[in-house]
């Protein structure tokens, strides 16, 4: 997207709040005009005290004030209180307008950031799993936090400076033109130089800002990895290495920030230099005109004050390039997330509770286009309520096959049907309602025990929660917690042992009561006693449900209805435990190796 398209897309988030934006902009204009009016009033006061009136070619403000003064004169002699009253009124207007635009801008800014974060988070939650396989968590965190804050620099903050300082600059220039248009035109000789400077700086600022966004994402990634993996870092002595990694990224951020500041300062300094050159010449010529009686003392003070005050808005406007391109670079990365296609969900079929019949025909799957297939021509029929175990060496395709059932990935070729209906024809949410998952990657949330067990439910049924915990043999340690089922677990259940976390994950699957179960190494983190208890609970749970069990410990799957042996993405053997042992094939070899290791 071009800079113009990016900026107008940012402004589109302000469009729903047109009234507040219009009031804020109007208040900015009033504040800028009041600042300029105070300078014009200063010259009139000086000339009034001298008693000679204002001698200028054209001074509408002075003429208006003279008329107002003569109109009020009969009321009670000299109107000495007129100037203080006007200054008081202008100050009051400035107070109200400043509050209006500053509060309005802050409200709009926070509202737009709130909406953007909500929209980005919603999009991330609807992204396919493959997107997260290719994206860094730290980078995504940086997009939602740091980058969205930077967008406001290209939105409301830039708009505030642009409107307020432009209004002030126009008023000051109009005042200077009314006093002496020739000297004012002489002032404008600096504009072409400033425009060229801003154009050159803009390109460099955009490039530096983009590099800063990327480096901030890298630093966030290192921070996320280092904090989540701090136990591994400590035990393997990686503290110094991680400090070096973070230090290098942090140093790059610092260098880029310095380069941005230097570029912005050079641009601003060059603009101020042009103003100083123009002022030197103008002071000389204005002094000559004042000495020749062509300009009164008040007009001279007003002109010089306006010209000097004009430096600030011009300086602020010249600095907009840095804020603008920093925000545009951030907008580019954030909108790149919003423009990503979400999970494909075009299915219309919906069922209350599936029977659990699964048909896999000529299935092929590759994680990357053009890459090697993780599954090659898999055919598998699973009856409703049947328990099937997938076994094989690491990389044989067990977890990949299980991941295709809830459509974490889309099949490359072939098809998978549930109750005779293609998975792609199901509404995605409805399909996943039929499946409960207990993964080897246990995920618990920083919430209560009850909320974790009943995760995803609209309302928490405490009786069902307790029953699920009992079935998973988790009640015994839950009751020992100070808050019991209301106890906060901390990040990913950090206060629990691996076995306790896994039992809570199993309780979550029991609570869901889905017709299809996927157990991916569901008992891998349990000790022998806990495994025996949970295995009993799982066997009870599996009754009447279609269950897909992925296991490396073959002792845990001997009672399943059927065992499917996979190798290099293909099914090489299939049958019950007794049948496969009798064949003396790959399964029998794996079984012999494992029990030999145990012995």
N, C-alpha and C positions, 0 to 999 in steps of 0.2 A: 504494500500500500504506500502511496505517496504521503508526504508530510501533511498535505491538505486533507486527504482522505482520513488519515489517522486523527487529525485534530477535530474534524467534524464528527467523527465517530465518538470521540470523547465528549464533545458537546451534546451529542444525542442522549447521553445519560442525564444531562441537565434539563433536557426538554420537558420531561413531565412536571418540572417545578418552575414553569415559566414565570408565574406571578412573583415568587420569591426572588428569582434571578433578575426580573425586570426592576423590582424595588431596590435590590442591591446595586444594580448598575446605575439606576437613577441617583441613588445616594452617593455613589462614587463620583458621578458627574458633578453633583452639588458640592461635594467636598473639595474637588479640584477647582471649581469656579470660585468658591468662597476663599480659598487660599490666594487665588489671583486677585480677587476683589479687595482683599486687605492691603495688598501692595499698591493698588490704584488709589485707595483711600489715603494711604500714607502721603502721597504727593499732594493731594488736595489739602490735607491738614497743614502741610508746610507752607503752601502758598497762601492759605487763609490766614495763618499767623503773620505772614509778611504783609498782608493787607492788599496785595496787588492783584489777586486773582491768578488764575492759571493761564500762562501764555503758551499756547500750543497751536499747531495748525488745526487740529480737530481733537477735542477731548469731550466725548459725549457724556462720560461719567461726571466730569467737572461741571458741565452745563446743567445736567440734571440736578446735581447737588446744589448748585447756585439757585435754580428755580425753587427747589424744595426749601432752601434757606429763606428766600424772599417770601415764600408763601407762609412760613411759620413766624416770620419776623413780627407781625402785628400782635401776636399773642402776648408777648411779654418782653419786648426788647431783644437784645442779642441772644441768639440761640446757641449758648455755650454748651448746652447739654446734647446738641444734635450729634456731634461726632462720637462722644462716649456711648450714646445710645445705639448708634449704628454699629460701632465696634462690638458692643454687648450682644446685639442681635445676630451679627455675623458669627460671633463666637458660639452662641447658642445653636445656630443652624449647623455650624461645624461639628459641635458635640453630637447632635442628633444624627446627622448624616454619617459621621464616623462610626457611631454605634450600629446604625442600620446596616451599613455595608460590611463591617467587620463581623457582626453577628450573623448576617445573612450568608456571607461567604463561608464562615465556619460551619453553619448548618448545612449548606449545600455540599460542601466538601466532605463532611462526615457522612452525609446521606448517600452521596455518589460512591464513596469508598465502601460503605456498607453494602450497597446494591451490587457493586462489582465483585466484592469478595463472595457474596452469596451466590452470584451467577457462576463465578469461576469454580467455587467449591461444588456446586450442583453439577457442573459439567465434568469435573474430575470424578465425581461419584458415579457418573454414567459412562465413563470411558471404558473401553475394552481392556481386559487384563494385559493384552499384548502391548498397550501403550505404556503401562507401568513397568513392563519388562525392559523397555527401551529408555525409560526416563529415570533420572536420579531423584530420590525423595527430597534431598536437600535443595535441588534446583526448583522443584515444584513448591516447596515451602517458601523459597525466596520470591517466587512469582506472586504468591498469595499475600505475602506480608510486605516486603521491601518494594517490589515493583509497583504495586497498586498505590502505595504512598507516593511514589515518584510521579505517577500519572497526574496527580493533582497539581504538580508543578506546571504541567502542560495544560491544565484545565483552568480551574478557578483562580489560582494564584497568578498565572499569566494574565488572565482576563482582568483581574483586579488592577494590576499594575498598568495594563494597556489602557483601560478605560479611565482610571483616575488620573494617571500621569499625562495621558493624551489630552484630557479635558483641561488640566492645568496648563499644559504647554500651549494649547490653542488660545486660552484666555490671555496668557502672558504675551504671546505673539501678537494677538489683536490689540492689546494695550500698547505694545511697542510701536505697532504700525500706526495707531491713532496719534501717537506722540511724534514719531518721525519715521516715515516709511522707508526713506532712503537708507538710514542707518540700520533699520531692521533687515532690509534686503542684503545689506553687507554682512549681517550676522549669518545669513543662510548659506554663505559660501562654504561652510563646513559640512553641509549635509551630504554632498556627493561622496566626500571622503569617508564619512561615517557609514554611509550605505555600503560602500565597497568593503570596508572593514567588517561589517556585520555579515555580509555575504560569505567572505572568506572564512570567518570564524565559525559560521553555522555548520559548514560541512565537517570541520574538524571536531566540533562539539558533538555532533550526531555520532561520529565514529567512536569517539572516546566514551560517550555515554553507553553505547552498545557493548563495548568491551567491559565497562564497569558492571553492567547487568550480568554478563556472562561470568565474570570473576566473582561477583557476589554469590551467584548460584553455586559456583565451585566451592567457595568458602563455606556456604551453608551445608553443602553435601559432606565436606570433611567434618564439620561440626556434628552433623547428625550421625555419621558413622562412628566418630570418636566417642560420643556420649552413649550411644546404644551398645557399642562394643567395648566398653571400658574394662570389663572383666578380662576379656581376651588380651587387651592391650597391656593390662597389668601383669598377667601371668606370663606373657611372652616378651615382656620388656620392651614394648613398642611405644612407651611414653615419649621418648626423645624423637623418634621417627614421626609420630603424629604431630608433635610440636613443630617440627621442621616443615611438615606438609602444610599445617595451618599457617605457620609464619610466612611461608612463601606466598600463599594465596592472599594473606592479609597485607603483605608488602606490595603485591601487585595492585590491590585495591587502593592503597595509599598513594602509589606512584600515579595511578590513573586519576585519582582525586586531585593531586598536585598539578598534573598536566591540564585538567579541566579548569582549575582555579587560575593557573597561569595564563591560559588562553583567554578566559573571561576577563582577567585583570588587564591583559594587554589591550583587548578590545576597548574596555572601559577607559583605560589610561589614554589610549590614542584619541578617543572621543573628547575627553577632558582637555587634552593638549590642543585639539582643534578649537575648542571653546576658548581656551586661554589666549590663543593667537588672535582669534576674532575680538575678544574682549580688549586686548591691548590696543588694537587699532580703533575700536569703537570708543573707548574711554578718551582717546586723544581727540577724535573728531567731535564727540559729544561735548567735551570741554571747550573746544573751539566755538561750537554753536552756542553754548551757554554764555561764553564770554562776549559773543557778538549780539546777545540779547534775543537770539532766535529760540531760546528754550529757557523757561523759568527754572528756579531752583527745585520746585516741587516736581516739575516734569522731568528734570535731570535725575532726581532721586528715584522717581517711579521707573524711568527707563532703565537705569543701572540696576535697580533692585530686581526688576522683572528679568533682565538679562542674566543676572547672577542666580536668581531663583530657578531660571530655566535650565541651569546645569543639572539639577537633581532629577527632574523627569526625563531629560535626555539620557542621563547616565543610567537611570533605572531601565529605560526602554532599551538601551544598548546591552544591558545584562540579561534581557529576556531570552536571548538566544541560548544561553547555557541552560536555564530552567526549561525552556521549551523543548530543546532536543534531548535533554535528560528524560523528560516526561514522555516524549514521543518514542524514544528507545524502549522505555518500560512498557508503553502501550503496545508496541509491536510484539513484545514477548507475551504479554497477557492476552492480547487478542488472538495470538497464534494458538493459545489453548482453547479459547472460545470457538475458534474456527475449525478445531478438530472435530471429525465426525464421531458422534457417540456410538455406543453399542447398537448394532443393527437390531431393531425390534419392530419388524413389519408383520409379525404373525398376528392372527385374529382368533385362533382357537383357544378356548378356555375350558377348563374342567374343574369340578369341585374337588374330587380326590381321585387321583390316578390309581388304576389297578396295579401298575408297576411292571408291565410287560415291556422289555427292552429288546429291540432288534438292531443289530449292527451288521451292515452289509457292505462288503468291498470297501471298507473304510481306509482312507489314506490321509495323512496329515503331516504338514511340515510347518515348523515355527516361523520360517522366513521364506519368502518367495524365492524359488531357485535353490533353496537349501536342501539338505538331505532329509528324507522322510523319517519322522519319529514313529509313524505307524505305516505298515505296508500290507494292504489287502486283508484287513481284519474282518472276520465274520463271526458273529456271536449272537446266540439267542438265549435270553434269560426270561424264565417264566415268572408270573406274578408270585411274590412271596418267596422266591428262590434265593438262597444265599450263594454267592459266587466269589471265590477268592482269586485274585490276580497275583501271581508270584513270578519271580525271575530276577536276574541280576540287575543292578542299577543301570538305567539307560535302556531297559528293554521295552519301555512304553507303557508301563502299568499306570503311573500317575497321569500321563498324557491322556490315556483312554478315559480315566475317571474325570479328568478336567473337561472333556468334551460333552459330558452328560448335562451339566448345568450351563453349557454354552459359554464357558469362560473363553473358549476359542471357537472359531468356525471351522468346520471340516473342510479339507482341501478337495477330496473326492469321496464318493460313496455317500452313505446316509446312515443316520441314527434315528430310530423311531421309538416313541413312547406310546404304548397302547395303540400301535398302528398308525400314529400321526407323526409326521416329521417334526423334529425338534424346532426347526425354523418356522413352522406354522403355529407354534404355541406363542402366546403372549409371554414375553421374557419373564416378567414378574410371576406370572401364574406357573410357568415351568419350574422356577426356583422354589416356589411354595411347596412343590412335591418332593423336594430333596433336602435332607439334613446331612451335614458334613462334619466329621471330626478329623482334622488334619494333623499331620505331624508337626506343622508350624502352628503351635497353639497361640491364639490371639484372644486376650482378655482386655477389657476396656477399663479406664479409670472411673469406675462407677461402683455401685453396690453389688454384693454377691447376687441378690435377687434380680437386679437389672441385667447382669451378665447371663444368668441362666435363662431368663425370659426375653433375651435380646430379640428385637424385631417385633415383639408382640405389642399391640395397641395398648393393652392394659395388663398389668402383672397380676396373675392369679397365684396368690401366696401358697394355696393348698397344692396346686400343681408344681410350683417351684420346690416345695419341700418333698413332694413325692419323687420328682426328678432327681433331687439331691440324694434321697434315700436309695434310689435305684442305682445311682452311680457311686454309692458308698462315699459320698462327700459330706454328709451331714455330720459325721464324727469330728471332722476338723473345723467345719463351719461353726458348730456350737461352741467351740473353744475360743472363737474370736470374740473380742469385746462387744462388737455390734452385731454379731451373728449374721443374719441375712441382710442386715443394713450396713454391714462393714464395707468401707471403701477399699478397693483392692490395690490402688496405686497403678502406675503405668505398667500395662501388660501383666498385672498380677505379680509385681516384683516381690511382694512380701510372702508369696507362696512358693512351695517347692515345685519341682517339675511335675511330680506325680499328682500333687494337689491341683495344679493348673489343668492337667489333662483330665482329671475327673470332673472338674467344672465344665470343661469343653464337652465331655460326654453327657453331663446333665443338661447342657443346652440342647444337644441333639435329641435327648429323651423328651424334653419339654415341648419341642416343636412337633413331635408326633407325626412326622412326614412318612408317606408310604414308601419312600426310597431312601436308603441309607448309604452313604459313602464313608467308609472307615479307612482312612489313610494312615497306617501305622498308629492306630488309636490307643494302643497300650505300650508304645515304645518307651515312655518315660516312667513307667511304673515299676516298683519293686515286685518281687515274686508274690508276696502276700496280697498287695494291692491289685496286681494283675489278675490273680485268681478271683478276687471279689468282683472286679470290673468285668472280667470275662463272663462271669455268671450273669451279671446285669445286661451285658450286650447280647448274650444268647437269648435271654428273655425278651429283650427289645426287638431282636431280629425276627421273632415269631410273627408271621403274617405280613412281613415287609420284604420288599426286594432289597437285598443288601449286596453291595460291592465292597469286598474287603481287600485292601492292599496290605501285605504283610511280608516282612523278611523272616520273622520268627515262625517257622512252619508249625511249631507246636500249638500255635493259637488258632490254626485254621483246619485242624484235622476233622472237626465236626461239621464243616460247611457242606452244602449239598454237592457243590462241584468246584473243582480247582482248575484254573486256566493257567498254563505255564507259557510265559512269553519270552521271546528272545529276539533281539534286534528288530523290534516293532512287529513281530509276527507271533501268531499262536502256534506253538509247536506240540503241545500236549493238552489234553482235556479229559477230566474224569474225576471220580471221587478219590479220596485219599487212598483207600484200599486198592482201587483199580490202578492208580498210577504207581503205587508201590509194587504191584504185581508185574507191571510192564517193565520195570527196571530201567526206565528211561532217565531223562534229565531231572525230573522231579525226585526220583529215587536217589539220584546222585547228590542233589542238593540236600535232601533229608539226611542222607548218610554223613555228609560232611558236617552239617550242623550238630547232629547228635554225637559225632566223634569229638567235636570241639567241646561240647558240654561234658562229655565223659572225661 
